Amino acid sequence: MRLSTCIAGMVLTLVLGLYLGTLLPGVLRDMRGQATQAQEVAAAPALMAPGDTTPPTPGPAAPQVAESGPPHPGTSGSAAAGLPPGLAARLSELEAAVRKDPASAANWTELGNLFFDAGRVHEAINAYERSLAIAPGNADVLTDLGIMYRENDAPEKAVDCFRKALAAEPRHENALFNAGVVLYTDLGRKDEAVAAWRRLLALNPQARAPDGRTVLEMVRRLEEPPRR
């Protein structure tokens, strides 16, 4: 091999090495940023139903917002489809109760709770709305309705429900927690989320997410300066 060829190859290798040396740190920074963002999204806490200390387990989110009309008692054959026998029997009892006393907000709330537990988002929304039409301002029902709206891909409606719950009961901790989750993870409104969680911490400094993280830890994480 001629000397000129060897020198040219060495020069080319040196130039390529310098180029990769300047390129690689930027690529790694981008990868770290993407990984951090993915971890933060994956770590988003679940919502909390009134009285619960573990996250609710509703089914897959429905693609559209539920219609505003109430569920139709007396159709237990179709409504009970896919439910475990125990829930199906309870559904028949609640439908009978609603037929007997359709003006009972408690009956509609129980029906909504059953659909909530079964992951039947549309039916739960309809039942909770019927309950609130009879007895507006029930903070627990509004909180559960907000969770169902979030499952139904309607985060703005979810936040509106949590705020109505707080208007009725300003110390409702789960409504404050849930508002922060939806504001941050679904709507990207970090400052409002932090404000909701700060308000929660003022009521309960030991407040925790369903996964065990403290709300204080979550707030501090959000208030950290952006990583570079």
C-alpha positions as CSV (number, residue, x, y, z in Angstrom):
1,M,0.0,0.0,0.0
2,R,1.3,3.4,-0.9
3,L,2.2,5.9,1.9
4,S,-0.2,8.5,0.5
5,T,-3.1,6.1,0.7
6,C,-2.3,5.3,4.4
7,I,-2.0,9.0,5.3
8,A,-5.4,9.7,3.6
9,G,-7.1,6.9,5.5
10,M,-5.7,8.2,8.8
11,V,-6.9,11.7,8.1
12,L,-10.4,10.4,7.2
13,T,-10.6,8.4,10.4
14,L,-9.5,11.4,12.5
15,V,-12.1,13.7,10.9
16,L,-14.8,11.1,11.3
17,G,-13.9,10.6,15.0
18,L,-14.0,14.3,15.7
19,Y,-17.4,14.6,14.0
20,L,-18.9,11.7,16.0
21,G,-17.3,13.2,19.2
22,T,-19.3,16.4,18.7
23,L,-22.5,14.6,17.7
24,L,-22.7,12.0,20.4
25,P,-23.2,14.2,23.5
26,G,-26.2,15.9,21.8
27,V,-27.8,12.6,20.9
28,L,-27.3,11.3,24.5
29,R,-28.8,14.4,25.9
30,D,-31.9,14.0,23.7
31,M,-32.1,10.3,24.7
32,R,-31.9,11.2,28.4
33,G,-34.6,13.9,28.0
34,Q,-36.9,11.5,26.3
35,A,-36.3,8.8,28.9
36,T,-37.0,11.3,31.7
37,Q,-40.2,12.5,30.1
38,A,-41.3,8.9,29.5
39,Q,-40.6,8.0,33.2
40,E,-42.6,11.0,34.4
41,V,-45.6,10.1,32.2
42,A,-45.4,6.4,33.3
43,A,-45.3,7.5,36.9
44,A,-48.5,9.6,36.7
45,P,-50.7,8.6,39.7
46,A,-54.1,7.1,39.4
47,L,-57.2,9.0,40.4
48,M,-58.9,8.3,43.7
49,A,-62.6,7.6,44.3
50,P,-64.2,9.1,47.5
51,G,-63.3,7.0,50.5
52,D,-60.7,4.9,48.6
53,T,-57.1,4.5,49.4
54,T,-56.3,2.4,46.3
55,P,-56.8,3.5,42.7
56,P,-60.1,2.7,41.0
57,T,-60.0,0.1,38.2
58,P,-62.5,1.2,35.6
59,G,-62.4,-0.5,32.2
60,P,-61.0,1.0,28.9
61,A,-61.9,4.6,28.1
62,A,-64.8,5.0,25.7
63,P,-64.1,7.0,22.6
64,Q,-66.8,9.6,22.9
65,V,-68.5,11.6,25.6
66,A,-71.5,9.9,27.0
67,E,-75.0,11.1,26.1
68,S,-76.8,13.1,28.8
69,G,-79.8,10.8,29.0
70,P,-80.3,8.4,32.0
71,P,-79.9,4.7,31.8
72,H,-83.1,2.8,31.2
73,P,-84.1,0.5,34.0
74,G,-85.8,-2.7,32.9
75,T,-83.2,-3.6,30.3
76,S,-81.1,-5.8,32.7
77,G,-80.7,-8.4,30.0
78,S,-78.4,-6.2,27.9
79,A,-77.0,-4.1,30.7
80,A,-75.9,-7.2,32.7
81,A,-74.1,-8.7,29.7
82,G,-70.5,-9.4,30.6
83,L,-71.0,-8.8,34.3
84,P,-70.1,-11.4,36.9
85,P,-73.1,-13.2,38.4
86,G,-72.9,-11.3,41.7
87,L,-72.9,-7.9,39.9
88,A,-75.6,-8.9,37.5
89,A,-77.9,-9.9,40.4
90,R,-77.1,-6.6,42.1
91,L,-77.8,-4.7,38.9
92,S,-81.3,-6.3,38.7
93,E,-82.0,-5.2,42.3
94,L,-80.9,-1.6,41.6
95,E,-82.9,-1.4,38.4
96,A,-86.0,-2.6,40.3
97,A,-85.3,0.0,43.0
98,V,-85.0,2.8,40.4
99,R,-88.2,1.7,38.7
100,K,-89.9,1.8,42.1
101,D,-88.5,5.1,43.2
102,P,-87.0,7.0,40.2
103,A,-86.8,10.2,42.3
104,S,-84.2,8.7,44.7
105,A,-80.8,10.1,44.2
106,A,-79.3,7.4,46.4
107,N,-80.7,4.7,44.0
108,W,-79.1,6.4,41.0
109,T,-75.8,6.8,42.9
110,E,-75.7,3.1,43.8
111,L,-76.4,2.3,40.2
112,G,-73.6,4.6,39.1
113,N,-71.2,3.0,41.6
114,L,-72.0,-0.5,40.2
115,F,-71.2,0.6,36.7
116,F,-68.1,2.4,37.9
117,D,-66.8,-0.8,39.5
118,A,-67.7,-2.7,36.4
119,G,-65.8,-0.3,34.1
120,R,-69.0,0.7,32.3
121,V,-68.1,4.3,31.8
122,H,-71.2,5.5,29.8
123,E,-73.7,3.9,32.1
124,A,-71.9,5.3,35.2
125,I,-71.9,8.8,33.8
126,N,-75.6,8.6,33.0
127,A,-76.5,7.3,36.4
128,Y,-74.4,9.9,38.3
129,E,-75.8,12.7,36.2
130,R,-79.3,11.5,37.0
131,S,-78.4,11.4,40.7
132,L,-77.0,15.0,40.6
133,A,-80.1,16.2,38.7
134,I,-82.1,15.1,41.7
135,A,-79.7,16.1,44.5
136,P,-77.0,18.5,43.1
137,G,-73.9,19.3,45.0
138,N,-73.0,15.9,46.3
139,A,-69.2,16.1,46.4
140,D,-68.6,12.3,46.4
141,V,-70.9,11.8,43.3
142,L,-69.2,14.7,41.6
143,T,-65.8,13.2,42.2
144,D,-66.8,9.8,40.9
145,L,-68.4,11.5,37.9
146,G,-65.1,13.4,37.2
147,I,-63.2,10.1,37.3
148,M,-65.6,8.7,34.7
149,Y,-65.3,11.7,32.5
150,R,-61.6,11.4,32.5
151,E,-62.0,7.7,31.5
152,N,-64.2,8.9,28.7
153,D,-61.4,11.2,27.4
154,A,-63.1,14.4,28.6
155,P,-60.5,15.9,31.0
156,E,-62.0,19.4,31.0
157,K,-65.3,18.0,32.1
158,A,-63.5,15.9,34.8
159,V,-61.8,19.0,36.2
160,D,-65.1,20.9,36.2
161,C,-66.6,18.1,38.2
162,F,-63.8,18.1,40.7
163,R,-64.1,21.9,41.1
164,K,-67.8,21.6,41.7
165,A,-67.1,19.0,44.3
166,L,-64.7,21.4,46.0
167,A,-67.3,24.2,45.8
168,A,-69.7,22.0,47.7
169,E,-67.0,20.5,50.1
170,P,-63.8,22.6,50.1
171,R,-61.9,20.0,52.2
172,H,-62.6,17.1,49.8
173,E,-59.1,15.7,49.6
174,N,-59.7,13.2,46.7
175,A,-61.2,15.9,44.6
176,L,-58.1,18.1,45.1
177,F,-55.8,15.2,44.4
178,N,-57.7,14.2,41.2
179,A,-57.8,17.7,40.0
180,G,-54.1,17.9,40.2
181,V,-53.6,14.7,38.3
182,V,-55.9,15.6,35.4
183,L,-54.6,19.2,35.2
184,Y,-51.0,18.0,35.0
185,T,-51.0,14.7,33.1
186,D,-54.0,15.3,30.7
187,L,-54.0,19.1,30.2
188,G,-50.4,20.1,30.9
189,R,-51.4,22.9,33.3
190,K,-48.6,22.3,35.8
191,D,-49.1,25.5,37.8
192,E,-52.8,24.8,38.4
193,A,-51.9,21.2,39.3
194,V,-49.3,22.3,41.9
195,A,-51.8,24.8,43.3
196,A,-54.4,22.0,43.8
197,W,-51.8,19.8,45.5
198,R,-50.5,22.6,47.6
199,R,-54.1,23.2,48.8
200,L,-54.3,19.5,49.6
201,L,-51.1,19.6,51.6
202,A,-52.4,22.5,53.6
203,L,-55.3,20.2,54.7
204,N,-53.3,17.0,55.0
205,P,-49.5,17.3,55.0
206,Q,-49.2,13.5,54.9
207,A,-51.3,13.0,51.8
208,R,-50.2,10.2,49.5
209,A,-51.0,9.0,46.0
210,P,-52.4,5.5,45.6
211,D,-49.0,4.2,44.7
212,G,-47.6,5.4,48.0
213,R,-45.7,8.5,46.8
214,T,-46.3,11.5,49.0
215,V,-48.0,14.5,47.4
216,L,-45.2,16.7,48.8
217,E,-42.7,14.6,46.8
218,M,-44.8,15.0,43.7
219,V,-45.0,18.8,44.1
220,R,-41.3,19.1,44.7
221,R,-40.6,17.1,41.5
222,L,-42.8,19.4,39.5
223,E,-41.2,22.5,41.0
224,E,-37.7,21.3,40.1
225,P,-36.0,23.4,37.4
226,P,-35.9,21.7,34.0
227,R,-33.1,19.3,33.5
228,R,-30.6,20.0,30.8
